[in-house]
Amino acid sequence: MSLLSKRILTLMSMILVLGMPIHLAYAEKTGLSFIRDAEIEHTLRSYASPLFNAAGLNGNDVAIYIINNRALNAFVAGGQRLFIFTGLLERVETPGQLKGVIAHETGHIAGGHLARTQEALKNASIKSILGFLLGAVAVAAGGGGAGAAVIAGGSDAAAKSFLQYSRTQESSADQAAITYLDSVGESGNGMVEFLQVIGAAESRSGQNVPSYYRSHPVSSERVAALQQRVNISPYRDVPPSKADVVALKRMQAKLYGYTHSLAKTLKKYPVSDQSVYGRYARAIAYFRYPDVEKALVEINSLIAEEPTDPFFHELKGQALYENADVVGALPSLDTAVRLAPYEPLILNLYGTVLNATGTTEDSRKAIEILNDSLSFDPNNSETWNQLALAYSRLGDTGMVAMASAERYMLIGNLQKAIFHAKRSQDFFKPGTPAHLRAEDIITLAGQASRN
C-alpha cells in the first residue's frame, strides 16, 4: 500500500538498520510499526532537506523513518537515519518546533556523535544492548516500570555509557541546529518552545526512571543557553511560511484520521469543521470505519477545490481499493501518478491495484509502474513483493525468483534470499545483469548470516 501503509515491523527491523544481528525471540518482545505515506514523507523532506544541506550532508543519503508510537521522541541511529515518532508529529504546534527537532538531530549526524556512540557500545554484548533498547522502547511508550525492569536485565554500564555520550552531545547539537536554522533563514524560537514541552513532559512522567536513561535530557541550563543563542539570531522573529503551516496541519489531520478511532476523529474534527484539515481527517476515518460513501463525499469536495493535488486523488484510490472497488480505484491512481510521477509510494499503490485486477494486461503495466517506483525507492520490500506477483502472472519464473530474492534480502530473511537468488540463476545467462545481481545477493546474504 502507498498511502499511510502501516507495515508492522518488530524491533528486529530497528536492530537490522542499526547494523546489529538479533534473534527473533528478542524481536517478538515488542511490536513497533513504521508508517509510510507519500505526503507525510514529502512534508518531512521539504522541512529537512534545506537543513541537511546546511549541515553539509547529502539529503538523499539521510533516510527518514516514521514510527507509529505516541511517544514524544525522535532520534538518529545506524548511520544517517532519522527516526521520528508519530507522537511527536502530533504534538508539535508549529513548523518551527518540528524543524527545530530535525535540525537538532541533524546536528548529531553532522557532529559524528553516532560513530562515538557505536564505539561506546562496541564491547557490550548483543543481549545487553537488546535489553537496554527494549527497555527504552517501553519507557518511550509510557511503560516506565516495565521499561526499567527490562533495562535492569541488560547492561547497566552499557546503558549509562550509551546515554552519557548523548547527554554530553545535546548542547553541541543544539548549537549546531541554530546554525543550520540561521543558514536557511528560519527562526529557532520553535526549538526553544519544544524543549520546554519536553521538559514539562519529563516532569509529569518518568519520575521512576533514572535520568541517564532519557535520550534527550532537558535542563534549565540547556534551555537558557539555547534561548541566548536564539535571541541574537537575525531570524528570531521570522514567522513560518503559509505553505509550511498548511503542510503541518494536513499531516497532523491525516495522522489523526489513521491512528485514532472514528469517534475520536469526529470529536477532534466535527462535521461542522469544513476546513481542508477537518474534511481530510474525517475522510480517512470514514473509509477505515468503513463508510466509503461518507469518505467519498469528503474526498470529492477536496478534489473539487484542489483538482491538481495528487494526494487527494491517491486517497480516493486507496479508499475505493480498500473497500473492494479495485477497478473504480484505477482512474484516481492514474491521475495521482500523472500529477506526482516521482512519488514512489503512489507508484507502489498504483502497481498494487493493477495487480489486483488479475488481468495479463494490467500485470504488464504493473511491472512498468513498480519498476518506476523502485527507481526512486529500491529498498521497499513490498514493492519487490508486488513485482514478484506481477511476474508470476506472466509466468516469468526467473524474474519471480529475482524479485523474491530482493524482497527477502530487505526483510532480513537471508536463507530465503540465497535460495531465490540461486534459483533465479537457472534462468539467466552468466554475465548478464540479472545473473550478476543474484550473485551479489548470494554473497551479501552469506556475509550477513556469518556476522
Buried (B, 14 or more C-beta within 10 A) or exposed (E): BBBBBBBEBBBBBBBBBBEBEBEEEBBEBBEBBBBBBBBBBBBBBEBBBBBBBBBEBEBEEBEBBBBBBBBBBBBBBBBBBBBBBBBBBBBBEBBBBBBBBBBBBBBBBBBEBBEBBBEBBEEBEBBBBBBBBBBBBBBBBBBBEBBBEBBEBBBBEBBBBBBEBBBEBBBEBBBBBBBBBBBBEBBBBBBBBBBEBBBEBBEEEBEEBEEBBBBBBBBEEBBEBBBEBBEEBEBEEBEBEEEBBBBBBBBBBBBBBBBBEBEEBBEBBEEEBEEBBBBBBBBBBBBBBBBBEBBBBBBBBBBEEEEEBBBBBBBBBBBBBBBEBBEBBBEBBBBBBEBBEEBBBBBBBBBBBBBBBEEEEBBBBBBEBBBBBBEBBEEBBBBBBBBBBBBBBBEBBBBBBBBBBBBBBBBBBBEBBBBBBBBBBEBBEEEEEBBEBBBEBBEBBEEBEEE
